[in-house]
Amino acid sequence: MKRILIFTIPFALLISCGKKEVTDNLTDLKNEKSKIIAQIDSLNNALNIVETKLSKLDSSKKVQLVTALPAKKDIFKHYVEIQGIVKSDKNIELRPELGGTIKAIYVKEGQQVAAGQLLVQLDDSSLQNSIAELNTQLELAKTTFDRQERLWNQKIGSEMQYLQAKTQKESLENNLATLRTQARKMKIIAPFSGVVDEIFPKTGELTSPQTAVVRLINLDKMYVEAEVTEAYLPIIQKGTEAIINFPSINKEITSKISQVSNYINPENRSFKVRIDISNKDKLIKPNLLADLKLLDFSSEGIIVPSILVQQDQNGDDYVFIINQKDNENIVSKKLIKAGNEYAQQIFVSEGLTAEDTLVNSGVRLVKAGDIVKINN
């Protein structure tokens, strides 16, 4: 009844004013208008006081139940998410330098080998026969040269005989060295320590320099290679933090970019990055897919859940905060400047402090000016 009475007073005043004789004097009209506005403002203030008291005394009024979330000041990090692939500098397919038949395979798949160890021997019997023949000829040539050299030192015999003997010996030595080099090329030697991952041919099969014989892998040092769009060229640098996740083996490691390519691929406008990784447990294999997170923004500031940030009709971002007034929790709208968003968190560069308390659960059910009860 009180509320109805208060609302009727302004209308009564307006009606009574309307019954007065309206003057045509401009100054009088302005004065009359000012008096009416003052009366309306006074009555509105009185109405607000009554409404406030009613809200306190009216036990039947529904108070929204919400939870509160203190504004958190922390380091906010934003990452670029891309895919990469595991590679190794020591993952090679060994091929023979010369063609031939596989004579013997001295290792097995999965076997650990050392650098310089003989892995496969190709048939070099014809070369060995030639080497043996040259060795015989060389022995004779050395004997002939030694005799000619002694005679020449004694001023016996002609210089031509001495030079011919010397040339013959040296020619055979060079031919023998060439055959021995060819014989070494009939052996496949491990260039580094590692594991024999695969052996392609079998003993007795014919092979050639175009045919892979053994795959040798060293898993101690691996790296992840990925392509990043050129838009991030000023941001992604050597030393940038990188989080690498391997979904297939449920493994995640943190590392840093060790190398950034200086070449932009014209086909997809991207550049390559390399991240060296340790592989002590040998679980990471070449060509394994990796999910990369490359840090492109990091700053200390206020971080709030993205679900709490709303936009008004003007396109401005805002959150609802809770203020204490007369022992009541009153909801207020606070404009903010939202920055980067990552992992359902938003970095707030302006508008909030660490002392603010946000409306958390129930934020979509309240509006500015509401009195709420906090559920702890």
C-alpha positions as CSV (number, residue, x, y, z in Angstrom):
1,M,0.0,0.0,0.0
2,K,2.9,2.4,0.8
3,R,4.4,1.7,-2.6
4,I,1.1,2.4,-4.4
5,L,0.7,5.6,-2.5
6,I,4.2,6.8,-3.3
7,F,3.8,6.1,-7.0
8,T,0.5,8.1,-7.1
9,I,2.0,11.2,-5.6
10,P,3.9,12.3,-8.7
11,F,0.9,11.7,-10.9
12,A,-1.3,13.8,-8.5
13,L,1.2,16.6,-8.6
14,L,1.3,16.5,-12.4
15,I,-2.4,16.5,-12.6
16,S,-2.7,19.4,-10.2
17,C,-0.1,21.3,-12.1
18,G,-2.1,20.7,-15.3
19,K,-5.2,22.3,-13.8
20,K,-3.3,25.5,-13.1
21,E,-3.6,28.3,-15.5
22,V,-0.6,28.0,-17.9
23,T,1.2,31.2,-18.4
24,D,2.8,32.2,-21.7
25,N,5.8,33.8,-20.0
26,L,9.0,31.9,-20.8
27,T,10.7,32.6,-17.5
28,D,7.7,31.5,-15.5
29,L,7.5,28.3,-17.5
30,K,11.2,27.5,-16.8
31,N,10.7,28.1,-13.1
32,E,7.7,25.9,-13.0
33,K,9.5,23.2,-14.8
34,S,12.4,23.3,-12.3
35,K,10.0,23.1,-9.4
36,I,8.3,20.0,-10.8
37,I,11.7,18.3,-11.6
38,A,12.9,18.9,-8.1
39,Q,9.7,17.4,-6.7
40,I,10.1,14.3,-8.9
41,D,13.7,13.8,-7.9
42,S,12.9,14.2,-4.2
43,L,10.1,11.6,-4.5
44,N,12.4,9.2,-6.5
45,N,15.0,9.4,-3.7
46,A,12.3,8.7,-1.1
47,L,11.2,5.7,-3.2
48,N,14.8,4.3,-3.4
49,I,15.1,4.5,0.4
50,V,11.8,2.7,0.8
51,E,12.8,0.0,-1.7
52,T,16.1,-0.6,0.1
53,K,14.3,-1.0,3.4
54,L,11.8,-3.3,1.9
55,S,14.4,-5.5,0.5
56,K,16.0,-5.9,3.9
57,L,12.7,-6.5,5.7
58,D,10.9,-8.6,3.0
59,S,11.9,-12.2,3.9
60,S,9.9,-13.5,0.9
61,K,12.2,-11.7,-1.6
62,K,14.4,-14.3,-3.5
63,V,18.2,-13.7,-3.2
64,Q,20.3,-15.3,-5.9
65,L,22.9,-17.9,-4.6
66,V,26.3,-17.6,-6.2
67,T,29.9,-18.5,-5.7
68,A,32.7,-16.0,-5.5
69,L,36.1,-16.2,-7.2
70,P,39.0,-13.9,-6.2
71,A,40.8,-12.3,-9.1
72,K,44.1,-14.1,-9.6
73,K,47.4,-12.4,-10.5
74,D,49.8,-14.8,-12.1
75,I,52.0,-15.4,-15.1
76,F,49.8,-15.8,-18.2
77,K,51.2,-17.8,-21.1
78,H,49.8,-18.2,-24.6
79,Y,51.0,-20.9,-27.0
80,V,50.9,-21.6,-30.7
81,E,49.8,-25.2,-31.2
82,I,51.1,-27.0,-34.2
83,Q,52.2,-30.6,-35.2
84,G,55.7,-31.8,-35.7
85,I,57.5,-35.0,-36.5
86,V,60.4,-36.8,-34.7
87,K,63.7,-37.1,-36.6
88,S,67.2,-38.2,-36.0
89,D,70.5,-37.2,-37.5
90,K,71.6,-40.8,-37.0
91,N,68.9,-42.7,-38.9
92,I,70.3,-43.9,-42.2
93,E,70.1,-46.6,-44.8
94,L,73.5,-48.1,-45.6
95,R,74.2,-48.9,-49.2
96,P,77.2,-50.5,-50.8
97,E,79.6,-48.3,-52.8
98,L,80.0,-51.1,-55.4
99,G,77.5,-53.7,-56.6
100,G,77.9,-57.4,-55.8
101,T,76.5,-60.5,-54.2
102,I,75.9,-60.6,-50.4
103,K,78.6,-63.0,-49.1
104,A,78.0,-62.7,-45.4
105,I,75.8,-60.8,-42.9
106,Y,77.5,-60.5,-39.5
107,V,74.7,-58.8,-37.5
108,K,71.1,-59.4,-36.7
109,E,68.2,-57.0,-36.5
110,G,67.9,-55.3,-33.1
111,Q,71.6,-55.8,-32.4
112,Q,73.7,-53.0,-30.9
113,V,76.8,-52.3,-32.9
114,A,79.8,-50.0,-32.5
115,A,81.2,-47.5,-34.9
116,G,83.6,-49.2,-37.4
117,Q,82.1,-52.6,-36.9
118,L,81.7,-54.8,-40.1
119,L,78.1,-55.4,-40.8
120,V,77.9,-57.0,-44.3
121,Q,80.5,-58.5,-46.6
122,L,80.0,-58.5,-50.4
123,D,81.7,-61.1,-52.5
124,D,85.1,-59.7,-53.3
125,S,86.9,-63.0,-54.4
126,S,87.8,-61.6,-57.9
127,L,89.3,-58.5,-56.2
128,Q,91.2,-60.7,-53.7
129,N,92.6,-62.8,-56.6
130,S,93.7,-59.6,-58.4
131,I,95.3,-58.4,-55.2
132,A,97.2,-61.6,-54.7
133,E,98.4,-61.5,-58.3
134,L,99.6,-57.9,-57.9
135,N,101.4,-58.8,-54.7
136,T,103.4,-61.4,-56.6
137,Q,104.2,-59.0,-59.3
138,L,105.1,-56.3,-56.8
139,E,107.5,-58.6,-55.0
140,L,109.4,-59.2,-58.2
141,A,109.3,-55.5,-59.1
142,K,110.7,-54.6,-55.7
143,T,113.6,-57.1,-56.1
144,T,114.4,-55.8,-59.5
145,F,114.3,-52.2,-58.4
146,D,116.5,-52.9,-55.4
147,R,119.2,-54.5,-57.6
148,Q,119.0,-51.7,-60.2
149,E,119.3,-49.2,-57.4
150,R,122.4,-50.8,-56.0
151,L,124.0,-51.0,-59.4
152,W,123.0,-47.4,-60.1
153,N,124.6,-46.3,-56.9
154,Q,127.8,-48.1,-58.0
155,K,127.6,-46.3,-61.3
156,I,126.9,-49.6,-63.1
157,G,124.2,-49.9,-65.7
158,S,122.1,-47.3,-67.4
159,E,119.8,-44.7,-65.8
160,M,117.0,-45.9,-68.1
161,Q,117.1,-49.3,-66.5
162,Y,117.0,-47.8,-63.1
163,L,114.0,-45.6,-63.9
164,Q,112.1,-48.4,-65.6
165,A,112.4,-50.6,-62.5
166,K,111.4,-47.7,-60.2
167,T,108.3,-46.9,-62.4
168,Q,107.3,-50.6,-62.6
169,K,107.4,-50.9,-58.8
170,E,105.5,-47.7,-58.1
171,S,102.8,-48.5,-60.7
172,L,102.2,-51.9,-59.2
173,E,102.0,-50.3,-55.7
174,N,99.4,-47.8,-57.0
175,N,97.4,-50.5,-58.7
176,L,97.5,-52.6,-55.5
177,A,96.3,-49.6,-53.4
178,T,93.4,-49.1,-55.9
179,L,92.3,-52.8,-55.6
180,R,92.5,-52.7,-51.8
181,T,90.3,-49.6,-51.8
182,Q,87.8,-51.4,-54.0
183,A,87.9,-54.4,-51.7
184,R,87.1,-52.1,-48.7
185,K,84.1,-50.8,-50.6
186,M,82.8,-54.4,-50.7
187,K,82.3,-54.2,-47.0
188,I,79.5,-52.3,-45.2
189,I,80.9,-50.7,-42.0
190,A,78.8,-49.0,-39.2
191,P,79.6,-45.2,-39.4
192,F,78.4,-44.7,-35.9
193,S,77.2,-46.7,-32.9
194,G,73.6,-47.7,-32.9
195,V,71.0,-50.4,-33.4
196,V,70.6,-52.5,-36.6
197,D,66.9,-51.8,-37.1
198,E,66.4,-53.6,-40.4
199,I,68.4,-55.8,-42.8
200,F,66.9,-55.7,-46.3
201,P,68.6,-58.4,-48.4
202,K,69.5,-62.0,-47.6
203,T,72.8,-63.8,-48.1
204,G,73.4,-64.6,-51.7
205,E,71.2,-61.8,-53.1
206,L,72.6,-59.3,-55.6
207,T,72.8,-55.7,-54.4
208,S,73.8,-52.4,-55.9
209,P,74.6,-48.8,-54.8
210,Q,70.9,-47.9,-55.3
211,T,69.7,-50.7,-53.0
212,A,69.5,-50.2,-49.2
213,V,71.1,-53.1,-47.3
214,V,71.0,-52.1,-43.6
215,R,69.0,-49.5,-41.6
216,L,71.1,-48.2,-38.7
217,I,69.6,-46.0,-36.0
218,N,70.9,-44.2,-32.9
219,L,68.1,-43.1,-30.5
220,D,70.2,-41.3,-28.0
221,K,69.7,-37.8,-29.5
222,M,66.5,-37.0,-31.4
223,Y,64.8,-33.8,-32.5
224,V,61.4,-32.6,-33.4
225,E,60.9,-30.7,-36.7
226,A,57.8,-28.5,-37.4
227,E,56.7,-25.8,-39.8
228,V,55.4,-22.5,-38.4
229,T,53.6,-19.9,-40.4
230,E,55.6,-16.8,-41.3
231,A,53.3,-14.6,-39.2
232,Y,55.2,-15.8,-36.1
233,L,58.6,-15.1,-37.5
234,P,59.2,-12.1,-35.2
235,I,58.0,-14.0,-32.2
236,I,59.3,-17.6,-32.5
237,Q,63.1,-17.4,-32.0
238,K,65.9,-19.7,-30.9
239,G,65.4,-20.4,-27.2
240,T,61.6,-20.1,-27.2
241,E,59.9,-22.4,-24.8
242,A,58.3,-25.4,-26.3
243,I,56.1,-28.1,-24.7
244,I,56.1,-31.4,-26.7
245,N,53.4,-34.0,-26.3
246,F,53.6,-37.5,-27.8
247,P,50.0,-38.8,-27.7
248,S,51.0,-42.3,-28.9
249,I,53.3,-43.0,-25.9
250,N,51.6,-40.6,-23.4
251,K,54.7,-38.6,-22.8
252,E,55.2,-34.9,-22.5
253,I,58.5,-33.0,-22.2
254,T,59.5,-29.3,-22.0
255,S,62.3,-28.0,-24.1
256,K,63.5,-25.0,-26.1
257,I,63.8,-24.3,-29.8
258,S,67.3,-25.0,-30.8
259,Q,67.2,-23.8,-34.4
260,V,65.1,-21.6,-36.6
261,S,65.3,-21.9,-40.3
262,N,66.3,-18.8,-42.4
263,Y,64.3,-20.1,-45.4
264,I,60.6,-19.4,-46.0
265,N,58.9,-22.1,-47.9
266,P,57.1,-20.3,-50.8
267,E,54.6,-23.1,-51.2
268,N,53.0,-22.7,-47.7
269,R,54.6,-19.5,-46.4
270,S,56.2,-21.3,-43.4
271,F,59.6,-21.8,-41.8
272,K,61.0,-24.8,-40.0
273,V,62.0,-25.0,-36.3
274,R,64.0,-27.7,-34.7
275,I,63.8,-28.8,-31.0
276,D,66.4,-31.1,-29.7
277,I,65.2,-33.7,-27.2
278,S,66.7,-36.3,-24.9
279,N,65.6,-39.9,-25.3
280,K,67.2,-41.8,-22.5
281,D,64.4,-44.4,-22.2
282,K,64.4,-44.9,-26.0
283,L,60.6,-44.6,-26.2
284,I,60.7,-41.8,-28.8
285,K,61.1,-43.2,-32.3
286,P,61.8,-41.5,-35.7
287,N,58.7,-40.3,-37.5
288,L,56.7,-40.2,-34.3
289,L,54.0,-37.5,-34.4
290,A,54.3,-34.7,-31.8
291,D,51.9,-32.0,-30.7
292,L,53.8,-28.8,-30.1
293,K,53.0,-25.7,-28.0
294,L,55.3,-22.8,-28.8
295,L,55.2,-19.9,-26.4
296,D,54.3,-16.6,-28.2
297,F,53.1,-14.5,-25.3
298,S,53.9,-14.3,-21.6
299,S,53.1,-11.6,-19.1
300,E,52.2,-11.2,-15.4
301,G,48.7,-9.9,-14.7
302,I,45.1,-10.7,-13.8
303,I,43.8,-14.0,-15.2
304,V,40.1,-14.9,-15.1
305,P,38.1,-17.9,-16.6
306,S,36.9,-17.0,-20.0
307,I,33.3,-18.1,-19.1
308,L,33.0,-15.2,-16.7
309,V,33.7,-12.5,-19.4
310,Q,30.7,-11.1,-21.2
311,Q,30.1,-8.4,-23.8
312,D,27.5,-5.7,-23.6
313,Q,25.5,-4.1,-26.5
314,N,28.4,-1.7,-27.2
315,G,30.9,-4.6,-27.7
316,D,32.7,-3.8,-24.4
317,D,34.0,-6.7,-22.3
318,Y,32.9,-6.8,-18.7
319,V,32.6,-9.1,-15.6
320,F,30.4,-9.0,-12.6
321,I,32.1,-8.4,-9.3
322,I,30.8,-8.4,-5.7
323,N,31.1,-5.4,-3.4
324,Q,30.3,-5.3,0.3
325,K,27.9,-2.5,1.3
326,D,25.8,-2.3,4.5
327,N,26.7,-6.0,5.2
328,E,25.2,-7.0,1.9
329,N,26.8,-8.5,-1.3
330,I,25.9,-6.3,-4.2
331,V,26.7,-7.2,-7.8
332,S,28.5,-4.5,-9.9
333,K,29.3,-4.5,-13.6
334,K,33.0,-3.7,-14.3
335,L,34.4,-3.0,-17.8
336,I,37.7,-4.7,-18.6
337,K,40.2,-4.9,-21.4
338,A,40.5,-8.6,-22.3
339,G,43.7,-9.7,-24.0
340,N,44.9,-13.1,-25.1
341,E,42.9,-16.2,-24.3
342,Y,44.3,-19.7,-23.8
343,A,43.1,-22.9,-22.1
344,Q,39.8,-21.3,-21.1
345,Q,41.7,-18.4,-19.4
346,I,41.7,-14.7,-20.4
347,F,44.5,-12.3,-19.6
348,V,42.9,-9.0,-18.4
349,S,45.3,-6.1,-19.1
350,E,43.0,-3.4,-17.6
351,G,40.0,-3.1,-15.3
352,L,40.6,-5.5,-12.5
353,T,42.9,-5.7,-9.5
354,A,43.9,-8.6,-7.3
355,E,41.5,-7.2,-4.6
356,D,38.4,-7.7,-6.8
357,T,36.0,-10.7,-6.2
358,L,34.2,-12.0,-9.2
359,V,30.8,-13.7,-9.5
360,N,31.6,-17.2,-10.5
361,S,28.8,-19.8,-10.5
362,G,25.5,-18.1,-11.3
363,V,27.1,-15.3,-13.2
364,R,24.5,-15.7,-16.0
365,L,21.6,-15.3,-13.6
366,V,22.5,-11.9,-12.0
367,K,22.6,-8.3,-13.1
368,A,24.2,-5.2,-11.8
369,G,22.6,-4.0,-8.6
370,D,21.4,-7.5,-7.5
371,I,21.9,-8.5,-3.9
372,V,23.4,-12.0,-3.7
373,K,24.3,-14.6,-1.2
374,I,27.7,-16.2,-1.5
375,N,27.8,-20.0,-1.2
376,N,31.2,-21.0,0.2
